[in-house]
């Protein structure tokens, strides 16, 4: 059986619907034997998620906790059929990881 070493798409309480902090998530990842954890909070078009300030300041988060490498990032929302995103390049450049998502509540067609 293969061991899973990375979970690249997770949300904390900062996204508005997660139930754990970064520290709790890192501890749980270590307990499960992961090596890498991607914290990918929702982009700003999702109601109740992080402000742009969160993405601007994520450099202050240590990139290792409990022996787990942390990748701080965003689940960036695709807003329409042209591929427009809800996080501009200034903020995207600050991410360790980005995943794309399409959510009905942000879709502008």
N, CA, C and O atoms as a MOPAC input file, in Angstrom:
PM7 MOZYME 1SCF
protein

 N      0.84300 1    -1.18300 1     0.00000 1
 C      0.00000 1     0.00000 1     0.00000 1
 C      0.88900 1     1.24700 1     0.00000 1
 O      1.87900 1     1.31000 1     0.72800 1
 N      0.53400 1     2.21500 1    -0.80500 1
 C      1.28900 1     3.46900 1    -0.88300 1
 C      0.88900 1     4.40700 1     0.24300 1
 O     -0.27300 1     4.47800 1     0.64200 1
 N      1.88600 1     5.12300 1     0.74300 1
 C      1.63800 1     6.11300 1     1.77300 1
 C      1.39200 1     7.47100 1     1.12500 1
 O      2.11300 1     7.87300 1     0.21100 1
 N      0.38100 1     8.16400 1     1.60000 1
 C      0.11700 1     9.53000 1     1.14200 1
 C      1.06900 1    10.45200 1     1.87700 1
 O      1.14600 1    10.41600 1     3.10500 1
 N      1.79900 1    11.28000 1     1.13400 1
 C      2.82200 1    12.14500 1     1.72500 1
 C      2.44700 1    13.61400 1     1.74500 1
 O      3.05300 1    14.39800 1     2.47600 1
 N      1.44300 1    14.00400 1     0.94200 1
 C      1.08000 1    15.42200 1     0.83700 1
 C     -0.43800 1    15.56600 1     0.74100 1
 O     -1.11500 1    14.78900 1     0.06900 1
 N     -0.93700 1    16.56000 1     1.41600 1
 C     -2.31400 1    17.02100 1     1.22400 1
 C     -2.17700 1    18.47500 1     0.79800 1
 O     -1.78900 1    19.32800 1     1.59700 1
 N     -2.49300 1    18.75500 1    -0.45400 1
 C     -2.21000 1    20.06900 1    -1.03900 1
 C     -3.39600 1    21.02300 1    -1.03000 1
 O     -3.26800 1    22.15700 1    -1.49200 1
 N     -4.55600 1    20.59000 1    -0.51300 1
 C     -5.73700 1    21.45400 1    -0.56400 1
 C     -6.50700 1    21.31300 1     0.73800 1
 O     -7.34000 1    20.42000 1     0.89500 1
 N     -6.21000 1    22.21200 1     1.66900 1
 C     -6.90200 1    22.20900 1     2.95600 1
 C     -7.31000 1    23.63100 1     3.32400 1
 O     -6.77200 1    24.60500 1     2.79700 1
 N     -8.26900 1    23.72900 1     4.23800 1
 C     -8.74300 1    25.02100 1     4.73000 1
 C     -8.70800 1    25.02400 1     6.25600 1
 O     -8.99600 1    24.01200 1     6.89500 1
 N     -8.35600 1    26.15700 1     6.82600 1
 C     -8.38800 1    26.34400 1     8.27500 1
 C     -9.59900 1    27.20500 1     8.63600 1
 O    -10.44800 1    27.48800 1     7.79000 1
 N     -9.66400 1    27.61000 1     9.89000 1
 C    -10.74600 1    28.49400 1    10.33400 1
 C    -10.74000 1    29.81500 1     9.56700 1
 O    -11.76500 1    30.49200 1     9.49000 1
 N     -9.59800 1    30.18200 1     9.00200 1
 C     -9.50200 1    31.44600 1     8.25500 1
 C    -10.40700 1    31.46800 1     7.02900 1
 O    -10.82700 1    32.54200 1     6.59600 1
 N    -10.71500 1    30.30500 1     6.46100 1
 C    -11.57700 1    30.25500 1     5.27900 1
 C    -13.05400 1    30.39600 1     5.62400 1
 O    -13.89000 1    30.53300 1     4.73100 1
 N    -13.37800 1    30.36400 1     6.89900 1
 C    -14.77100 1    30.56800 1     7.29300 1
 C    -15.57100 1    29.29300 1     7.44700 1
 O    -16.67800 1    29.32800 1     7.98300 1
 N    -15.04100 1    28.16200 1     6.99200 1
 C    -15.78100 1    26.91600 1     7.17800 1
 C    -14.89400 1    25.74800 1     7.60400 1
 O    -15.35700 1    24.60900 1     7.67300 1
 N    -13.62900 1    26.02400 1     7.88800 1
 C    -12.75900 1    25.01700 1     8.47900 1
 C    -12.91100 1    25.07100 1     9.98400 1
 O    -13.47000 1    26.02900 1    10.51800 1
 N    -12.42300 1    24.05800 1    10.67000 1
 C    -12.61600 1    23.99500 1    12.11300 1
 C    -11.31200 1    23.92600 1    12.89800 1
 O    -11.33600 1    23.77700 1    14.11900 1
 N    -10.17200 1    24.03200 1    12.21300 1
 C     -8.88200 1    23.89900 1    12.87500 1
 C     -7.96000 1    25.05400 1    12.49500 1
 O     -8.11500 1    25.68000 1    11.44700 1
 N     -6.99700 1    25.31700 1    13.37700 1
 C     -5.98500 1    26.32600 1    13.11100 1
 C     -4.85600 1    25.70400 1    12.27900 1
 O     -4.83200 1    24.49200 1    12.06500 1
 N     -3.93400 1    26.53400 1    11.81600 1
 C     -2.76500 1    26.03800 1    11.09100 1
 C     -1.97700 1    25.07100 1    11.97200 1
 O     -1.55200 1    24.01200 1    11.50900 1
 N     -1.78400 1    25.43100 1    13.23700 1
 C     -1.02700 1    24.57400 1    14.14200 1
 C     -1.71400 1    23.22100 1    14.33200 1
 O     -1.05500 1    22.18200 1    14.31500 1
 N     -3.02700 1    23.23300 1    14.51200 1
 C     -3.77100 1    21.97400 1    14.67000 1
 C     -3.68500 1    21.11900 1    13.41100 1
 O     -3.54200 1    19.89800 1    13.48700 1
 N     -3.77400 1    21.76500 1    12.25900 1
 C     -3.68700 1    21.03100 1    10.98900 1
 C     -2.30100 1    20.41300 1    10.81500 1
 O     -2.18500 1    19.26200 1    10.39400 1
 N     -1.25000 1    21.17000 1    11.13600 1
 C      0.11400 1    20.66000 1    11.00800 1
 C      0.33900 1    19.48600 1    11.96400 1
 O      0.96200 1    18.49400 1    11.58700 1
 N     -0.15800 1    19.58900 1    13.18200 1
 C     -0.01400 1    18.50000 1    14.16100 1
 C     -0.72400 1    17.23800 1    13.64400 1
 O     -0.17300 1    16.14000 1    13.72100 1
 N     -1.92700 1    17.39600 1    13.12700 1
 C     -2.68300 1    16.25500 1    12.59300 1
 C     -1.97100 1    15.64800 1    11.38700 1
 O     -1.93700 1    14.42700 1    11.23200 1
 N     -1.40400 1    16.49900 1    10.53400 1
 C     -0.65400 1    16.00000 1     9.36900 1
 C      0.54700 1    15.17600 1     9.82800 1
 O      0.82800 1    14.11700 1     9.26700 1
 N      1.24800 1    15.65800 1    10.83600 1
 C      2.39900 1    14.92000 1    11.37200 1
 C      1.94800 1    13.58100 1    11.95400 1
 O      2.59800 1    12.55700 1    11.74700 1
 N      0.83700 1    13.59700 1    12.68100 1
 C      0.31400 1    12.36500 1    13.27500 1
 C     -0.07300 1    11.33700 1    12.22000 1
 O     -0.01200 1    10.13400 1    12.47400 1
 N     -0.47100 1    11.80000 1    11.04200 1
 C     -0.86800 1    10.90200 1     9.94800 1
 C      0.30100 1    10.49100 1     9.06700 1
 O      0.13000 1     9.69700 1     8.14300 1
 N      1.50200 1    11.02800 1     9.34600 1
 C      2.67700 1    10.65100 1     8.57600 1
 C      2.87700 1    11.42800 1     7.29000 1
 O      3.66300 1    11.01600 1     6.43700 1
 N      2.17700 1    12.55300 1     7.13600 1
 C      2.38800 1    13.38500 1     5.95000 1
 C      3.75000 1    14.06800 1     6.04000 1
 O      4.33100 1    14.18300 1     7.11900 1
 N      4.24100 1    14.51200 1     4.90600 1
 C      5.48300 1    15.28200 1     4.86600 1
 C      5.22600 1    16.74300 1     4.50000 1
 O      5.96700 1    17.63500 1     4.91200 1
 N      4.15600 1    16.97700 1     3.71500 1
 C      3.85000 1    18.32200 1     3.21100 1
 C      2.36100 1    18.57800 1     3.38600 1
 O      1.53000 1    17.70600 1     3.13100 1
 N      2.03800 1    19.79500 1     3.82700 1
 C      0.64700 1    20.21500 1     3.97800 1
 C      0.45800 1    21.54800 1     3.27500 1
 O      1.14500 1    22.52200 1     3.58300 1
 N     -0.46800 1    21.59200 1     2.33700 1
 C     -0.82600 1    22.83300 1     1.65500 1
 C     -2.03800 1    23.45300 1     2.31700 1
 O     -3.11200 1    22.85200 1     2.35500 1
 N     -1.86800 1    24.65000 1     2.83600 1
 C     -2.98200 1    25.41200 1     3.41000 1
 C     -3.45400 1    26.35800 1     2.31500 1
 O     -2.77200 1    27.33300 1     2.00300 1
 N     -4.59900 1    26.08300 1     1.73700 1
 C     -5.08500 1    26.83400 1     0.57100 1
 C     -6.44000 1    27.46600 1     0.90000 1
 O     -7.49600 1    26.96200 1     0.51600 1
 N     -6.37300 1    28.57000 1     1.61100 1
 C     -7.61000 1    29.26600 1     2.00000 1
 C     -8.34100 1    29.77800 1     0.76100 1
 O     -7.74100 1    30.01200 1    -0.28700 1
 N     -9.64400 1    29.94200 1     0.91300 1
 C    -10.44700 1    30.44500 1    -0.20200 1
 C    -10.03700 1    31.85500 1    -0.59900 1
 O     -9.65300 1    32.67100 1     0.23900 1
 N    -10.12600 1    32.11900 1    -1.89200 1
 C     -9.89200 1    33.45800 1    -2.41900 1
 C    -10.96400 1    34.42200 1    -1.94900 1
 O    -11.98600 1    33.99600 1    -1.41200 1
 N    -10.74700 1    35.71100 1    -2.14100 1
 C    -11.59800 1    36.74600 1    -1.56300 1
 C    -13.02500 1    36.82400 1    -2.09400 1
 O    -13.83400 1    37.55100 1    -1.51700 1
 N    -13.36900 1    36.12100 1    -3.15100 1
 C    -14.75200 1    36.17800 1    -3.64900 1
 C    -15.72000 1    35.32800 1    -2.85000 1
 O    -16.93300 1    35.48700 1    -2.98200 1
 N    -15.20900 1    34.43400 1    -2.02600 1
 C    -16.07000 1    33.60200 1    -1.17500 1
 C    -16.42500 1    34.41000 1     0.07500 1
 O    -15.54000 1    34.89600 1     0.77900 1
 N    -17.70600 1    34.54700 1     0.34100 1
 C    -18.15100 1    35.31400 1     1.50300 1
 C    -17.63600 1    34.67000 1     2.79300 1
 O    -17.71800 1    33.45400 1     2.96800 1
 N    -17.10600 1    35.50200 1     3.68900 1
 C    -16.66600 1    35.02500 1     4.98700 1
 C    -15.24700 1    34.47100 1     5.02700 1
 O    -14.81400 1    33.96500 1     6.06300 1
 N    -14.51900 1    34.55800 1     3.91900 1
 C    -13.15700 1    34.03300 1     3.89200 1
 C    -12.14800 1    35.11500 1     4.27700 1
 O    -12.51200 1    36.16400 1     4.80700 1
 N    -10.89900 1    34.84300 1     4.00500 1
 C     -9.78200 1    35.73400 1     4.34500 1
 C     -9.86300 1    37.04300 1     3.56400 1
 O    -10.37000 1    37.09900 1     2.44400 1
 N     -9.34600 1    38.08100 1     4.19400 1
 C     -9.19100 1    39.34500 1     3.48000 1
 C     -7.90100 1    39.29400 1     2.66600 1
 O     -7.08900 1    38.38500 1     2.83500 1
 N     -7.72200 1    40.25400 1     1.80200 1
 C     -6.48300 1    40.32800 1     1.02800 1
 C     -5.26800 1    40.48700 1     1.93900 1
 O     -4.17100 1    40.04600 1     1.59500 1
 N     -5.45700 1    41.10900 1     3.08700 1
 C     -4.36000 1    41.28000 1     4.04200 1
 C     -3.79200 1    39.92700 1     4.49100 1
 O     -2.58800 1    39.80400 1     4.71400 1
 N     -4.65100 1    38.92200 1     4.62100 1
 C     -4.19300 1    37.57600 1     4.98900 1
 C     -3.15200 1    37.08000 1     3.98100 1
 O     -2.08600 1    36.60300 1     4.37000 1
 N     -3.46000 1    37.19400 1     2.70000 1
 C     -2.55300 1    36.70000 1     1.66400 1
 C     -1.28900 1    37.55600 1     1.57100 1
 O     -0.22000 1    37.06000 1     1.21600 1
 N     -1.41800 1    38.82900 1     1.88900 1
 C     -0.25600 1    39.72200 1     1.85400 1
 C      0.71700 1    39.41400 1     2.99500 1
 O      1.92800 1    39.57100 1     2.83900 1
 N      0.19000 1    38.97800 1     4.13100 1
 C      1.00800 1    38.75800 1     5.32400 1
 C      1.37600 1    37.30300 1     5.58600 1
 O      1.96900 1    37.00800 1     6.62300 1
 N      1.05100 1    36.40100 1     4.69800 1
 C      1.29400 1    34.98300 1     4.99800 1
 C      2.78300 1    34.63600 1     5.11100 1
 O      3.13100 1    33.53900 1     5.54800 1
 N      3.65200 1    35.55300 1     4.72500 1
 C      5.09000 1    35.30800 1     4.85400 1
 C      5.49200 1    35.12600 1     6.31700 1
 O      6.55800 1    34.57300 1     6.58900 1
 N      4.67800 1    35.57100 1     7.25200 1
 C      5.03800 1    35.46100 1     8.66500 1
 C      4.83000 1    34.05100 1     9.22000 1
 O      5.32300 1    33.73700 1    10.30400 1
 N      4.11100 1    33.20500 1     8.49300 1
 C      3.85500 1    31.83900 1     8.95800 1
 C      5.10200 1    30.98500 1     8.72200 1
 O      5.62600 1    30.96200 1     7.60900 1
 N      5.58700 1    30.27700 1     9.75900 1
 C      6.74100 1    29.39300 1     9.55600 1
 C      6.41500 1    28.33600 1     8.50800 1
 O      5.27800 1    27.87100 1     8.42500 1
 N      7.39500 1    27.96200 1     7.72000 1
 C      7.15800 1    26.97900 1     6.66500 1
 C      7.44500 1    25.54100 1     7.10300 1
 O      7.45400 1    24.61800 1     6.28800 1
 N      7.67700 1    25.37500 1     8.39100 1
 C      7.77200 1    24.03100 1     8.95000 1
 C      7.21900 1    24.04500 1    10.36600 1
 O      7.54900 1    24.91000 1    11.17800 1
 N      6.37000 1    23.06500 1    10.63800 1
 C      5.81200 1    22.85400 1    11.98000 1
 C      5.72000 1    21.36500 1    12.21700 1
 O      5.26300 1    20.62200 1    11.34900 1
 N      6.15100 1    20.92100 1    13.38600 1
 C      6.04000 1    19.50700 1    13.76400 1
 C      6.66000 1    18.58300 1    12.72500 1
 O      6.21700 1    17.44800 1    12.55000 1
 N      7.69200 1    19.07400 1    12.03400 1
 C      8.35100 1    18.27500 1    11.01000 1
 C      7.62300 1    18.23300 1     9.68100 1
 O      8.02100 1    17.49300 1     8.78200 1
 N      6.56900 1    19.01000 1     9.54400 1
 C      5.76300 1    19.07400 1     8.31000 1
 C      6.15900 1    20.33000 1     7.53900 1
 O      6.20900 1    21.42100 1     8.10800 1
 N      6.43800 1    20.18000 1     6.25600 1
 C      6.66800 1    21.34700 1     5.40200 1
 C      5.31700 1    21.95700 1     5.06300 1
 O      4.42700 1    21.27300 1     4.56000 1
 N      5.16800 1    23.25000 1     5.34200 1
 C      3.92000 1    23.95600 1     5.05000 1
 C      4.05100 1    24.75400 1     3.77200 1
 O      5.03600 1    25.46300 1     3.56300 1
 N      3.05100 1    24.63100 1     2.92300 1
 C      2.92900 1    25.45500 1     1.72100 1
 C      1.71500 1    26.34700 1     1.93800 1
 O      0.59000 1    25.85700 1     2.03600 1
 N      1.93800 1    27.63600 1     2.01200 1
 C      0.85000 1    28.57200 1     2.25000 1
 C      0.33500 1    29.08400 1     0.90400 1
 O      1.10500 1    29.53400 1     0.05500 1
 N     -0.97800 1    29.00500 1     0.73300 1
 C     -1.50800 1    29.38400 1    -0.56600 1
 C     -2.96500 1    29.76900 1    -0.55100 1
 O     -3.50700 1    30.22200 1     0.45600 1
 N     -3.58200 1    29.57400 1    -1.69700 1
 C     -4.95500 1    30.02000 1    -1.91200 1
 C     -5.67100 1    29.08300 1    -2.88300 1
 O     -5.08100 1    28.58900 1    -3.84300 1
 N     -6.94400 1    28.85400 1    -2.61300 1
 C     -7.82700 1    28.26100 1    -3.62000 1
 C     -8.44100 1    29.44800 1    -4.35900 1
 O     -9.45400 1    30.01400 1    -3.94800 1
 N     -7.79700 1    29.79400 1    -5.44800 1
 C     -8.18000 1    30.97400 1    -6.23300 1
 C     -9.43900 1    30.64500 1    -7.02600 1
 O     -9.54100 1    29.58200 1    -7.63800 1
 N    -10.38100 1    31.55700 1    -7.00800 1
 C    -11.63800 1    31.34700 1    -7.71700 1
 C    -11.53700 1    31.77500 1    -9.17300 1
 O    -11.10900 1    32.88800 1    -9.47600 1
 N    -11.93200 1    30.88400 1   -10.06400 1
 C    -12.10300 1    31.23100 1   -11.47900 1
 C    -13.48500 1    31.86600 1   -11.57600 1
 O    -14.48400 1    31.25600 1   -11.19400 1
 N    -13.53900 1    33.09000 1   -12.08700 1
 C    -14.77000 1    33.87300 1   -12.03800 1
 C    -15.63600 1    33.77800 1   -13.28600 1
 O    -16.84600 1    33.99200 1   -13.21600 1
 N    -15.03000 1    33.45900 1   -14.42800 1
 C    -15.81100 1    33.45300 1   -15.66200 1
 C    -15.12600 1    32.60500 1   -16.73500 1
 O    -14.06600 1    32.02500 1   -16.50200 1
 N    -15.74100 1    32.54400 1   -17.89400 1
 C    -15.22600 1    31.69800 1   -18.98200 1
 C    -13.94300 1    32.22500 1   -19.60600 1
 O    -13.30300 1    31.52000 1   -20.38500 1
 N    -13.55700 1    33.45600 1   -19.27500 1
 C    -12.28300 1    33.97900 1   -19.78100 1
 C    -11.11700 1    33.56900 1   -18.88100 1
 O     -9.95700 1    33.79200 1   -19.22800 1
 N    -11.42400 1    32.96700 1   -17.72300 1
 C    -10.38000 1    32.54500 1   -16.79500 1
 C     -9.96200 1    33.62000 1   -15.80800 1
 O     -8.93300 1    33.48500 1   -15.14600 1
 N    -10.74600 1    34.68600 1   -15.70100 1
 C    -10.43800 1    35.75100 1   -14.74800 1
 C    -10.44900 1    35.18900 1   -13.33100 1
 O    -11.32200 1    34.39800 1   -12.97300 1
 N     -9.46500 1    35.60900 1   -12.52400 1
 C     -9.30600 1    35.10100 1   -11.16500 1
 C     -9.63200 1    36.17700 1   -10.13600 1
 O     -9.63500 1    37.36700 1   -10.45000 1
 N     -9.90400 1    35.75300 1    -8.91100 1
 C    -10.24300 1    36.73100 1    -7.87400 1
 C     -9.04300 1    37.14600 1    -7.01700 1
 O     -9.21700 1    37.79900 1    -5.98800 1
 N     -7.85300 1    36.78100 1    -7.42400 1
 C     -6.64300 1    37.21100 1    -6.73100 1
 C     -5.67900 1    37.71200 1    -7.79300 1
 O     -5.34100 1    36.98200 1    -8.72500 1
 N     -5.23900 1    38.94900 1    -7.65600 1
 C     -4.38300 1    39.50700 1    -8.70600 1
 C     -2.93500 1    39.04100 1    -8.54700 1
 O     -2.58000 1    38.39100 1    -7.56300 1
 N     -2.13200 1    39.37700 1    -9.50800 1
 C     -0.75100 1    38.89600 1    -9.58600 1
 C      0.09100 1    39.30600 1    -8.38200 1
 O      0.94800 1    38.54000 1    -7.94000 1
 N     -0.13900 1    40.49200 1    -7.85300 1
 C      0.61300 1    40.94800 1    -6.68000 1
 C      0.49000 1    39.94000 1    -5.53100 1
 O      1.46900 1    39.64600 1    -4.84600 1
 N     -0.71400 1    39.42000 1    -5.33300 1
 C     -0.95100 1    38.46600 1    -4.25900 1
 C     -0.53900 1    37.05200 1    -4.66900 1
 O     -0.02000 1    36.29100 1    -3.85300 1
 N     -0.76800 1    36.71100 1    -5.91700 1
 C     -0.38600 1    35.37600 1    -6.40400 1
 C      1.11700 1    35.15400 1    -6.24900 1
 O      1.55100 1    34.04000 1    -5.95400 1
 N      1.90700 1    36.19700 1    -6.44400 1
 C      3.35900 1    36.08900 1    -6.31700 1
 C      3.80500 1    35.75100 1    -4.89500 1
 O      4.93000 1    35.29300 1    -4.69500 1
 N      2.94900 1    35.96700 1    -3.92000 1
 C      3.28100 1    35.70100 1    -2.52200 1
 C      2.95700 1    34.26500 1    -2.10200 1
 O      3.34000 1    33.84000 1    -1.01100 1
 N      2.26400 1    33.52500 1    -2.94700 1
 C      1.81800 1    32.17200 1    -2.60700 1
 C      2.91700 1    31.13600 1    -2.81300 1
 O      3.71700 1    31.24300 1    -3.74300 1
 N      2.94800 1    30.13200 1    -1.94000 1
 C      3.78300 1    28.95800 1    -2.16300 1
 C      3.07000 1    27.99000 1    -3.11000 1
 O      3.70800 1    27.26600 1    -3.87500 1
 N      1.74500 1    27.99000 1    -3.04300 1
 C      0.93800 1    27.05100 1    -3.82300 1
 C     -0.40200 1    27.71200 1    -4.14400 1
 O     -0.92900 1    28.49600 1    -3.35400 1
 N     -0.92700 1    27.38800 1    -5.28600 1
 C     -2.25300 1    27.85100 1    -5.65600 1
 C     -3.02900 1    26.71800 1    -6.29600 1
 O     -2.49000 1    25.95100 1    -7.09400 1
 N     -4.28400 1    26.62300 1    -5.94300 1
 C     -5.18500 1    25.68500 1    -6.61100 1
 C     -6.34900 1    26.50600 1    -7.14000 1
 O     -6.70300 1    27.53200 1    -6.56000 1
 N     -6.93300 1    26.06700 1    -8.22100 1
 C     -8.04700 1    26.79300 1    -8.83100 1
 C     -9.35900 1    26.11700 1    -8.47000 1
 O     -9.45200 1    24.89100 1    -8.41200 1
 N    -10.35300 1    26.92700 1    -8.23400 1
 C    -11.67700 1    26.40000 1    -7.92300 1
 C    -12.75600 1    27.20300 1    -8.62600 1
 O    -12.59500 1    28.39400 1    -8.89300 1
 N    -13.84600 1    26.53800 1    -8.91700 1
 C    -15.02500 1    27.21500 1    -9.45600 1
 C    -16.13800 1    26.99300 1    -8.43100 1
 O    -16.52900 1    25.86000 1    -8.14800 1
 N    -16.63100 1    28.08800 1    -7.89000 1
 C    -17.70100 1    28.02800 1    -6.91000 1
 C    -18.88600 1    28.82500 1    -7.43400 1
 O    -18.72900 1    29.94800 1    -7.91100 1
 N    -20.04900 1    28.24600 1    -7.34300 1
 C    -21.26800 1    28.87300 1    -7.87400 1
 C    -21.46700 1    30.27000 1    -7.30500 1
 O    -21.92000 1    31.16700 1    -8.01600 1
 N    -21.13600 1    30.46600 1    -6.03600 1
 C    -21.37700 1    31.76700 1    -5.39600 1
 C    -20.50700 1    32.88100 1    -5.94400 1
 O    -20.79900 1    34.05200 1    -5.69900 1
 N    -19.44600 1    32.56200 1    -6.67600 1
 C    -18.58000 1    33.60100 1    -7.25800 1
 C    -18.65400 1    33.64700 1    -8.77800 1
 O    -18.14400 1    34.58300 1    -9.39300 1
 N    -19.27200 1    32.66300 1    -9.38200 1
 C    -19.26600 1    32.56100 1   -10.83700 1
 C    -20.02500 1    33.71300 1   -11.44400 1
 O    -21.17200 1    33.97700 1   -11.08500 1
 N    -19.36900 1    34.40500 1   -12.37600 1
 C    -19.98100 1    35.55700 1   -13.04700 1
 C    -20.22300 1    35.28600 1   -14.52600 1
 O    -20.61900 1    36.18200 1   -15.27100 1
 N    -19.98300 1    34.04500 1   -14.94800 1
 C    -20.25100 1    33.61800 1   -16.31200 1
 C    -19.41200 1    34.30000 1   -17.29300 1
 O    -19.52800 1    34.04000 1   -18.49100 1

